[in-house]
Amino acid sequence: MSIDDSITRADEQHFTRPIPKSAGAQMRFLVKQLKSTREAAALLGISQRTVERYLRNQIKQPKPALAARLEAEVRRRWQPLVRKRARARAATQTGLVIETRARFGFTAAPGTTDDGRMRRITQHLPPEYAGRLFAAQEAGANEAALQRIAAEGLQELYFKDHGSRAAGLLVEFTDIDYIELDF
């Protein structure tokens, strides 16, 4: 489970309409977004002729692997303005809620343990961290960079209680069992 996937799933909670159901409708949407059948074919790893056959409903049932790729690409591009508005609201006003079960390790003052342990944490992160996560994802940051941003937010809010305790504590966020974001 990755933070990138979780952000994408959280985006989908804000959709106002369901994605197209049939393969033909999904293909028409994808071709419209990409502006050519050649681009859609290259993206999906099929021939341009096959894309054209889906557009004319000559093929109605894609193979499972193609159906999954097609749905994923449509989902990624579905309702970009709704997605953008929801992210902007989270990054400026509401923040996001992170629920995770992962291993948290610590680096702190001498005499404390640095053994990580599995914890289940649900924490609201303010808009500042939401904005940083979204910006990093849009810039193409890898999973480790997204984990560092989430770890910093959890460190400051959950473990340091807004800076009121554990001043020198540094948190490591690893071995993610699951992670869910909501904004």
N, C-alpha and C positions, 0 to 999 in steps of 0.2 A: 504494500500500500504506500503510495507516495503523496507528498503534499501537493504536487502539481495536479495529480488526478483528483484529489480532494477539492481543490479550488475549482476545477472544472465541474465536478458534481454539484458543488454549492451554487455555481452559476446557473445550472439547469433548474434549480428550485425556483428561479425567478421568471422562467419562461411563461409567457401568457398564452401560447398556443402549443399544441403537441407537434413534434416533427412529423414530416410526411411518412405514411405507413408503407406504401407500395414502393417497390424498387424503381419503377418508372418515375414516380413523383420525386423520389429522392435523387435520382439521376438528373432530372430536369432542374431541380434546385441547385445541384452541384455544378452543372454546366452553366447555369445562369450566373452563379457566383464567380466561377473561374473564367467566364466569358469565351470558352471554346471547348469543343469536344476533345481536342488533342490534349489540352491541359488536364481535363478530367481523366482521360485514359492514362496519362502518365502518372497522375497521382494515385490511381487505383491499381496500376500495374496490369491493365488490360488493353486490348486494341481499341483504336478509335472507332472501328466498325462495330465492335461490341457495344460501345457507348451509344452509338446511333441506333442500334437495334433496341436497346432499352428505352430510348427516347420515343420510338415508334411503337412501344409495347409489343414488339415481336418476341422479346424475352421477358418473362414475368417473374421467374423464380431464380435468383442468383444462387450460386453455390454458397455454402455456409461461410467460407472464409471471405469471399467477396462481399456477401451481405453484411458481415461484421465491419469490414473496412469502410464500406459505403455508409453505413449508419454512423460510424465514428466520425467520418469526415463531415457528414451533414450536421451532426450534433455540434461539432467544433465551430461551425460557421452559422448556426441557427440563431436568429434574433440578436445580432451584434449590438444594436442600440439598447435593448433591454438589459443585456449583460453589462454594457458599459455604464448605464445609469446605476445599476445595483452596485457595481464595484466603486463608482464614484461616491455614492452615498456611504458605503462602508469605509472608504478611505478618508472621508471628511467629517462624517457625523456619527455613525453607529459603531464602527469597529467590527470585530468578528469574534465568534466563539470557537475555540479549539477544544476538541475532545480527543484525547489520545490515550493509548496504553503503549508505553515505551520504556526503555531503560534510560534512567537519568543518573549520570555520574557527576561528581563534584570535584572541584579543585578549590580548596579553602585554606585557612590558616593551619599551621602545623598542629598536629594532635587530633585532627578530624579525619574521618574515613573518606576515602575516595572510591570505595566500592560502589558501583552503580547497582541499582535495583529497579525492578519493574514497578511502575506506578501507573495508575489510571487517574488522569487529571482532566477536569473540565474547567476552562478558564476563559473569561472574556478578555480579549486584547483590544486596546484602544485603537482609534483610527490610524494613528502613526504607524503601527505595526502592520495593519491591513494594507495601507498604501505601499509600504516597503515590500511586502510579499507580492502584491500585484505588479508593482514596477519590476521586481526581479524576475517574475514569471514571464512578463511581456518582453523583457530584455533577453530571454532565453537562458536564464540562470539554471545551473544544474541542481539536482536534488540536495546536494550537500549545502549549497548556498541558501536554499529555502529553509533547510533544517536549522542553519545557524540563526537566521532571522527569527524563526519560531522559538528556538531555544533562548534567544536573548529576551524575547517578550515574556516567556514563562519564567525565566530567571528573575526579571525585574518585578513582575507582578505576583507570581505564585510563591517563589522561594524567598525573595527579598522583601515581599510585602510593600511594594512601592518605595523601596529604599530605606525602610524603617528598621531592618535587621540584616544580619549576615553581610556586612559591607564588602568583604573581599571574595565572596562566593562567585565562582564561575561554574556554569552548568553545561554538561554535555548531554545531547539529546540523540540517542542511538537506538538501534534494534527496535524500530517502530513495528508494533504488532498491528495496530490500526490507527488511523487518524481521520477525523471528520471535521470539516470546517463548515460554519454556517454564518451568513451575513445578511 
